[in-house]
C-alpha cells in the first residue's frame, strides 16, 4: 500500500475543492453535449453533401451552378 502523508492528502483535497467549485451544473453539461451533438451532425451532413457534389465534377451533371455551390 501507499503511504500518504497528511500534506499530500491536503493537496489532493484542495484540488478536489478547486475542481468542484469550477464544475458546472449537470444541465450546463447537457446543453453543451446537445450543442456538440447537433454541430457534429451538421458537419457530417455537410461533408456528405460535399462528397456528393465532388463526385459530380467532370460528369454530365457538372455545371457552372454546381461549381459555384
LINTAFEN-V62479 format. One record per helix or strand of 2 or more residues. SS is the DSSP state (H for helix, E for strand). FROM is the first residue (numbers start at 1). LEN is the number of residues. If there is no record, write none. Layout:
# LINTAFEN-V62479
SS_FROM_LEN, SS_FROM_LEN
This chain:
# LINTAFEN-V62479
H_6_17, H_26_31, H_64_5
